[in-house]
Amino acid sequence: MRLPCSSATAYSPLEHAAWHGWTPTDFVFPFFLFIVGVSITLSFARRAQGNHNRRKLLLSVNAITVYVLSGLSERVMTVIKFADVTGKQVTLKSFLYESVFTPLASPLNASLAYAICYVLVWLGLMWILYRKQIFIKV
């Protein structure tokens, strides 16, 4: 496999592992997905029998909403470009990173701080929606 922007012939994480037959670890993730599916089904069935509003139950998928909206906001922050004080064109994401987080820590820790703040912002927004009983279906 050859990547378009690389002179290397193969990118090592994308190479296939040698086949040595089935091992017990090959069944862990499929079994996990099966158990999650069964538990969600049983949980919804139990809630539907109770006094829960079925519409609210089916629309309470704010985790998917966070995933979609955070991805869209990240793309929007990379599309929005403006000139910084030096006149160089920068994206909103890089401007926030370089002006807020880079002066506080080393590049590795600044990147971690940016990611934690990004998650906390979305956690705060979803907490507000949850407290107001607003459920968004995407």
C-alpha positions in Angstrom: 0.0 0.0 0.0 1.3 3.4 -0.9 0.1 6.6 0.6 -0.4 9.6 -1.7 1.7 12.1 0.3 4.5 9.8 1.2 7.5 8.4 -0.5 7.4 5.3 1.8 6.0 2.2 0.2 3.9 1.2 3.2 2.7 2.8 6.4 3.4 0.3 9.1 0.1 0.6 11.2 -1.8 -0.2 8.0 0.1 -3.4 7.2 -1.7 -6.6 7.8 -0.5 -8.9 10.6 0.7 -12.4 9.8 -2.1 -14.9 10.1 -1.6 -17.5 12.8 -5.2 -18.8 13.1 -7.9 -17.9 15.5 -6.9 -17.0 19.1 -9.2 -16.3 22.1 -8.5 -12.6 21.8 -10.1 -12.5 18.3 -13.5 -13.1 20.1 -13.3 -10.4 22.7 -14.5 -7.4 20.7 -17.3 -9.3 18.9 -18.5 -10.7 22.2 -18.3 -7.2 23.7 -20.5 -5.8 20.9 -23.0 -8.7 21.4 -23.3 -8.0 25.1 -23.7 -4.3 24.6 -26.5 -5.0 22.1 -28.3 -7.4 24.4 -28.0 -5.0 27.4 -29.4 -2.1 25.4 -32.3 -4.2 24.2 -33.1 -5.4 27.7 -32.7 -1.9 29.2 -35.0 -0.3 26.6 -37.6 -3.1 27.1 -37.6 -2.6 30.8 -37.9 1.2 30.5 -40.7 0.9 28.0 -42.7 -1.2 30.4 -42.4 1.4 33.1 -43.8 5.0 33.2 -41.2 6.3 30.8 -42.4 8.3 27.8 -41.5 6.1 24.7 -40.8 9.1 22.5 -38.4 10.5 25.1 -36.8 7.1 25.4 -36.1 6.8 21.7 -34.9 10.4 21.3 -32.5 10.4 24.2 -29.5 9.9 22.0 -27.4 12.9 23.0 -24.2 10.8 22.8 -24.7 10.6 19.1 -25.6 14.3 19.0 -22.3 15.1 20.8 -20.3 13.0 18.3 -21.9 14.6 15.2 -21.9 18.2 16.5 -18.4 18.0 17.9 -17.1 16.7 14.5 -18.9 19.4 12.7 -17.7 22.2 15.0 -14.1 20.8 14.6 -14.4 21.0 10.8 -15.9 24.5 11.0 -13.0 25.7 13.2 -10.5 24.4 10.6 -12.5 26.1 7.8 -12.7 29.6 9.4 -9.5 31.4 8.5 -8.4 34.9 9.4 -5.2 36.9 9.6 -3.3 36.9 12.9 -1.2 39.9 14.2 1.7 38.9 11.9 -0.6 38.9 8.8 -0.4 35.1 8.4 -3.6 33.2 7.6 -4.5 30.8 10.4 -7.5 28.7 11.2 -9.6 29.4 14.3 -8.5 26.0 15.8 -4.7 26.8 15.4 -5.3 30.4 16.7 -7.0 29.1 19.8 -4.3 26.5 20.3 -1.4 28.8 19.8 -2.7 31.8 21.7 -4.4 30.1 24.7 -2.7 26.7 25.3 0.8 26.9 23.9 1.9 29.8 26.2 0.7 27.7 29.2 2.6 24.5 28.6 4.8 22.5 26.3 3.4 21.5 22.9 2.4 18.0 24.1 0.8 19.2 27.3 -0.9 22.1 25.4 -2.4 19.6 23.0 -3.7 17.6 25.9 -5.1 20.7 27.6 -6.8 21.7 24.3 -8.4 18.2 24.0 -9.6 18.2 27.7 -11.1 21.7 27.3 -12.8 20.7 24.1 -14.4 17.7 25.8 -15.4 19.7 28.8 -17.1 22.3 26.7 -19.2 19.6 25.0 -19.8 17.9 28.3 -21.1 21.3 29.7 -23.4 21.8 26.7 -24.9 18.4 26.9 -25.3 18.7 30.6 -27.4 21.9 30.1 -29.5 20.1 27.4 -30.0 17.1 29.8 -31.0 19.3 32.7 -33.6 21.0 30.5 -34.8 17.6 29.2 -33.9 18.5 25.7 -33.1 15.4 23.6 -31.9 15.8 20.0 -32.2 13.1 17.4 -29.5 13.1 14.7 
